[in-house]
Amino acid sequence: MGSRAVVVGGGIGGLAAALGLCRVGWEVTVLERAPVLADAGAGISLAANGLRALDGLGVGAAVRAAGQGQYRGGTRTPRGGRLARLDGAALERAVGSPILGIPRAALHRLLREALPAGVLRTGATAGAVRQTGPGTVRVELDGGEALAADLVVAADGVRSRVRGLLFPSHPGPAYSGSTVLRAVTRQPVGLDTDFELTWGRGAEFGHLAFRDGRAEWHAVLALPAGTRFADPLAELHRRFGHWHEPVPTLLAATRPGDVLHHDVDELRIPLASFISGRIALLGDAAHAMTPNLGQGACQALEDAVTLAAALATAPGVDAALARYDAERRPRSQAVALAARRAGQVGRRLSARPAVALRNAAMRLTPSRAATRMILRHHAWTPPPFDRPAAPGDGPRRAESGAEGRIEA
């Protein structure tokens, strides 16, 4: 019997980790506590680094076919004044790809379809995770079942239960100071931009276009944690309905029941390690960050590929996990810090003088300088790894539209 891994969490990071492990010959079980996969959620932006990671996992072509490249747009003021312009073509020349907009549900579905049958178990909640020997871990499910594994990957989100068990003295996630409301329009909206942000006083509104003509929008407000509205869409009309087009049009194309509202939490205090014995933290469980740089999912995808590559090439699982921690922790924590600082420059400014200074600085920043700042995060290349034959190759991957191999 080959090496066995249990992945706790069936989100984007967990599915990507499972796909990477399967592709290097591991037997994998993904535990997802939701009994039904509703394919809910809004939209997601994937930068070149995330797309390269998806290439390494064999699903890059399918994701690109389902997404919309972000070539036109930028940053504006509530009255429509231009602060910065998005040059997706220049970004594509620099790093090989524009930023890609895709419904979160579509990305999740493509990752799920690329997995071998039987890997994903829904309605399965992991409880205690125990080291039972130098190279074995036991995962106890809430229903009483237990799974033995050579490796556990905790991809169970910003409020990771496994992280709390491994590092009980860590304070855990903290509220970033911002709350976000978002939705996907119910019909095409005829946008002339692919991606746009509008910065107001203590507020931000943004959208990204999808291939089918619909759009995802988000509204970010600097409010106390736990703030909720009796009628979220009506409140957004009140706050943003007088902003420039297409903001009112996007709100008008949204059904009230489709609006999602979440506080933005982050791991403000970095973890000292992403591993403990044969347990590895991945994605938001390891480095939950604010969405200001659009790097949360991309960093999770980088985690997944790096972990698989380390397990395929390092002399043993323990050495592989040490390599994973050494490679992923500095980079992902640096990106998280940059995202936090970007948020402080953006929507959280509310005083008029501070907003005026920020807007002036944005207008004066040359597009090449802005591109260089983006490149620091987008210009990442996945580590190569050899891939032995993995269960589920062949017909199932062909059905999903994913590429069939990884270049070593």
Helices and strands as residue ranges (DSSP letters): E 4-8, H 12-23, E 27-32, E 43-46, H 48-57, H 60-66, E 68-70, E 72-76, E 82-87, H 88-95, E 99-103, H 104-114, E 120-122, E 126-133, E 136-141, E 146-149, E 151-154, H 161-166, E 174-184, E 195-199, E 203-209, E 215-221, H 232-240, H 247-252, G 256-258, E 260-266, E 275-276, E 279-281, H 284-287, G 291-293, H 296-313, H 317-345, H 352-364, H 367-378, H 395-400
